[in-house]
Amino acid sequence: MKIKKAVFPAAGLGTRFLPATKALPKEMLALVDKPLIQYVVEEAVASDIPHIIIVTGRGKNAIEDHFDVSYELEKTLEKRGKTQMLSKVRAISDMIDVCYVRQKEALGLGHAILQVRHLIGDEPFAVFLGDDIIDSAVPCMKQMMDAYDRCHGAVLAIQEVEHRDVSSYGIVKVNSSDGRLHHIDDMVEKPSAASAPSNLAIIGRYILPPAIFDILEKTQPDINGEIQLTNGLKQLLREPGVYGYQFEGKRFDAGDKLGFLKATVEFALKNQDLGPAFKKYLSTLDLSIYQ
């Protein structure tokens, strides 16, 4: 079945960016000139997914406002003759068919996905995590959808990471591979470098079958009271199977301060308006004075 719905869990507290996220949703932090969540929504649109479901929580109204029509702003821009900016603003609200689901408590990624069961129905769907910004010629999710057409199982985006960093990720064990598509035999959440089955890490893009809902309903919460998606995915390893797709592109961990800064620099350099001037500015910096 064609992937027609994309889910964006956005109810987390964003504690790694406090105090900036005390009143501002993490998903609305600006990466150059667009909020983080707009980048991942644009990836879904570029992957020809027509329906967007955003799982929000308390204090996330700014996300809904961003994708809504802003009549006052549009009238002001039109009155002042700022047609180029007006078209950009209108493009945001025209971009997607979006609905919102409230997650009353942030009880894990698995719990967030359970909140959309009534909207998904009996069809496969995509999940995007806004912390992961992926810069690629072909959208990462589009690559995964093509892989899904070949395997018809759950598909997870994966990439190689340094062995010293495996304890920060869910790590997969593969038993066979077909190019970039790997059949997963097992997965371990944040293993030590010594015990990790590989250095292939799960990144924040998923294609999931509807069977995941029944599984998550029965999945026991962890010691923090959260329902983890990884625990549910393990139940899919047999049928219809779980596959990892080693996508082409560069991933930025925008949920980490250093990763966010790296993404800001690289996306600014690629920006047609800012890039040349920003590159010139960077060349003037004497990095030796920063200790």
N, C-alpha and C positions, 0 to 999 in steps of 0.2 A: 504493500500500500504506500501511496505517496505521503511524504511527511508534510502535513498541512498546518500543524500547530507547534509553537515554540513556547517554552516556559522559562521565565526569568525569575529565579528566587532572589528577592531583594528586601528581605525582612530582617537581615542581620544588623547587629548593633554597630559594626564598624569600629571596634575598640582599638584596632591598631593605628587608627588615625586621630584618636582623641588628642587634643580637645577640638580639632577642626570638625569632627563629626558629632559633636554634642547636640547641635541643632540642625546640622545639614546632613542629609543622607549621604553615606559613602558613595553611592552610585551616582550622585550629582556632583562629585568633585570634578573640576574642569581639567581635562587633558588637552592643553593648548586652548582651543576655543569651543570644545564640545564636552558635555558631561560623559563620564565613563559609560553609563548605560546606553547612550546613543550609539556608541561605537558597536556594541554587541547587537543592538536592535538593527542597525544598518547591515550587519553581517547576515542576520536572519532574512532581511528583505532581499539582499543580494543573492541569497540562496533560494529565492522564490518560495519562501514560507509565508503564507498570507495572513495567518492569525497569530497574534501575540497575546500571551497571558503573563502578567507580571504579578508575582506574589509579594505583597507589601505588608507592612506592619505599622505600628504606632510611630508617628513622626516622619512618615514617608510621603506626605502630601505633595512635596515638591516634584516628585517623579510624575505624578498624575498631572500636575500643572504644566510640566514641561512638554508633555505630548498632547496637551489640550490646545484648543484655539484660544489665543489671547487677543480679544477684540480691541481692547484699549491700546495695546502695543502696536497692533497692525494699523489701526487708524492713525496713530501718531506718526509711524514710519511713512505711511502713505501721504499724509499731509505735508511732511517735510521732504518728500521727493526721494526718499532713500529706498529706491525700488529694488536694488540688489539685496539689501539686508531684509527687506520685506519678503522677497521670494524665499530666502533662507529660512525665515521664521515660519512661513506658511508651509514650507516643505516638511517641517517636523511634524505638524499635526496631520498633514495629508499622507504621511509616509506609511502608516500602519492602521490595521483594524485591531484595536487593543481592548482588553478587559482586565479588571483587577480583582484579585482574590486576597482577602485579609488572613494573614497568619497571626493569630492573637499572641502566641508565644514563639520565640525563636528556639525551636526544639530539634534542630538538625535539618540537614538537606533532605533526608528521606521524609521527614514530617512535612516540609514545605511542599514537596512533590505530591504528597497525599492530599493536600488542600485543593488540587486542581482536578481530582478524579472525575468529578461530575461534568467538567468541561471537555475532557479529553475523550471519554467514551471508550470504545473498543477499537482503538487505532494507535499505531506507533507515533511517537512524538519526540521532539528535540528539547534538550535542556541546555541553556547557556548560563555560565557563571560570569558575572560582570567583572570579577577580579582579573580574569584572563583576557587580555587584549591581544589579538593575533593579527599580525600584519602579513598578508599573503596575496599573491596575484589572483588566485582562485580562493574564494571564501572557504575557511576551514570547514564549516558545516556543509557546504556544497560538496567538498571532497568526501566527507563522511557519508553523505547521502548517496553518492555514487558507490561507495563501498558497501553501504547497506543493501543496495540493489543486487549486489553479488552474494552476500552472506545471509541476509534476512534474519540476523540475530541482533542482540544489543551491540551497539558500536560505541566505543569510548575513544576519545582523542588521547593519544599518548605521544611522548617524546623522550629522548634520552636526556638524562641529567647526570651531573657529576656524582660519582659514588658517595662522596662525602655529604651530598645533599639528599640522599634517598629517605632519610628519616623525616623529611618535611612533606612527603608525598604518599599517596597510595601507589604501590608498586605491583606490577603484574608479572606473572610467570607464563611464558608462552610455550605451546607444544608443537606448533607448526606455523609456517608463514607463507604468504603468497605476495611477494613484493612488499608493499607497505602495510598490508593487512595481515594481522597476526591473530591466530586463534588462542584465546586465553585459557590457561589451565587452572590458574589460581591468582589471587590478589591479596596483598598484605597491606594493611594501613600503617604507614609510618614505621617501617622496620629499621633496625640498626643496619649500619653498613655491612657488618659481618654476616647478618642473617638474610639480607635482601635477596630475593630470587633473581633479580636483574637490576638494571638501572633505567628501565622503561617506566616512566611516571604517568599517572592519569592526570590529564589536564581538563579544565572546566568546560568540556563540550561532550554531550551524550546524545545518543539516539536510543530510546527505550521502548520496549514493547508494553502493551497495556497490562500484561501479566505482572508487571512490577508492582501494581497497586495492591493486589491480593497478598503479595509477598511482604510488602512494607507494613500492611495492616497487622501481620503476625510477627514482625521483627521486634525483638525486645530492645528497649532503650539501653544505651550504654551507661557507664557509671555517672555520666553527667546528665542523665535523663534525656539524651538526644537519640533520635532514630537516624542511624547512619545509612546513607545510600549504599556504601560499599558492602555492608552486611547483607543488604537485600540483593545486590548484584551477584553475590556468591551463590545464591539460590538459582540463578539463571545459567550457571556454568554448563549444566548438562543440556537442557532444552529450553529455548531454541539455541542456546550458546551465547557466549560473550566474545566479542572481537575487539582488538585494539587497532586503531588506524594511526599510523605514524605520519601525521600531516606535514605538508610542505608549507613553510612560513616561519616567521619569527614571533615568539610568544613573549609577552611582558607580564610579569606578575604585578599588576597595578594595585593589588591589595597589600603590598609591601612598600614601605616608604622609599627604599632605594629603587625598587622596580618601577615605582611610579615616576621617580625622577628620571630614570633611564628612558622610559617611554616618552616623557615630556620632551626631553632633548631630541630624541630621534624623530618624533612626530613634528616637532617644531622645525627641524632641519628639512623635512619633506614638504612643509607647508609652502605653497607657491608665493604667498604674500610675505611671510616672515622668514622663510628659509635663508635667502641670500644675506639679509642684514644680520640674522642671528648667527650664521656661520662666520661672518666677518667679526662679530663681537667676540665669539668664542676664541677666535685666533689671537685676540689681543690680551687674553687672560694669561697672567703669570701664575701658573698653578703651584709654583714652588713656595708662594707666600701662604698657601692654605695648608695648615698642619692638622 
